[in-house]
Amino acid sequence: MGPEENRLRRRLETLERTRARLSSLIPLYEETYRRGADSGAVEVVESRDRVMLLIADTAARCTEEVLTVQPGGGRPPGYLERALPRDLEMLGRGVRLHTLYQHTARYSPGTQEYVQAVGAAGAEVRTLGELFGKMLVFDRATAFLPVWDNPDAAVVLREPSAVAFLCSVFANAWSLAEPFSASYTATTSAQLQDTIAGRLADGAKDELIARRLGMSLRTCRRHIAELMDELGAESRFQAGYLLALRSASAAPPAGDPHRATTAP
């Protein structure tokens, strides 16, 4: 029985060495697992081609709803050409599509054509003076956000609480927005003027105002000139001062029962 006991002893020793090696790998495994879970919740994709593939794949698996925020005025024609077939396919499957643009997108011919096509298929499109940022959310489960210093990259967000928060922000903006049309209405014109007035009163430069509103610098300066003419202001400083006075006079007086209050 001696040779058999020796073989068994050697096998047990090999097993113990293997167990020890595996035990030493446990911390590495746990760290790798944790990083994998984190990357699943928040993933930064730096390749534009991979971003487009991920969006196409997520859109193909979408079954209920897509929420889109597209600031910056009219969308580039190339983007619209790629987005239209994908969006029409989703709408054909019964997916709801809600899109927010800025008011300035109303005068973009390419955006008008896109909105007409998806609107006929059941999509809803609205506009707002200012938007909180670019966003694409599928089925309230996966959100695509821009990377601030890399236009080709995207943040893919799958953390449920964070995605739910983005959807609530969208819902609030959607409730304030106006249905898309190919021209300004009295409401959208007033909103645009109020937004420019507010930025002017804050001392913002023309370039910043134009960028925030998704319009050209020339158009922005034309709106500012019209506003200054309406106020009778001879300078931007004076216009800001007059706008501050107008805002103060429009505020409810102290003790007014209808004055807005801050919730506790």
Salt bridges, closest charged atoms under 4 A:
GLU4 OE1 - ARG7 NH2 2.32
GLU16 OE2 - ARG19 NH1 2.83
GLU31 OE2 - ARG34 NH2 2.61
GLU31 OE2 - ARG35 NE 2.97
ASP38 OD2 - ARG34 NH1 3.08
GLU43 OE2 - ARG50 NH2 4.00
GLU43 OE1 - ARG158 NH1 3.28
ASP57 OD2 - ARG61 NH2 3.08
GLU65 OE2 - ARG96 NH2 3.89
GLU65 OE1 - ARG140 NE 2.80
ASP87 OD1 - ARG86 NE 3.11
GLU89 OE2 - ARG93 NE 2.80
GLU124 OE2 - HIS98 NE2 3.40
GLU130 OE2 - ARG199 NH2 2.85
GLU130 OE2 - ARG212 NH2 3.02
ASP152 OD1 - ARG48 NH1 3.96
ASP206 OD2 - ARG221 NE 3.07
ASP206 OD1 - ARG236 NH1 2.19
GLU207 OE2 - ARG221 NH2 3.46
GLU226 OE2 - ARG222 NH1 3.40
GLU230 OE2 - ARG246 NH1 3.64
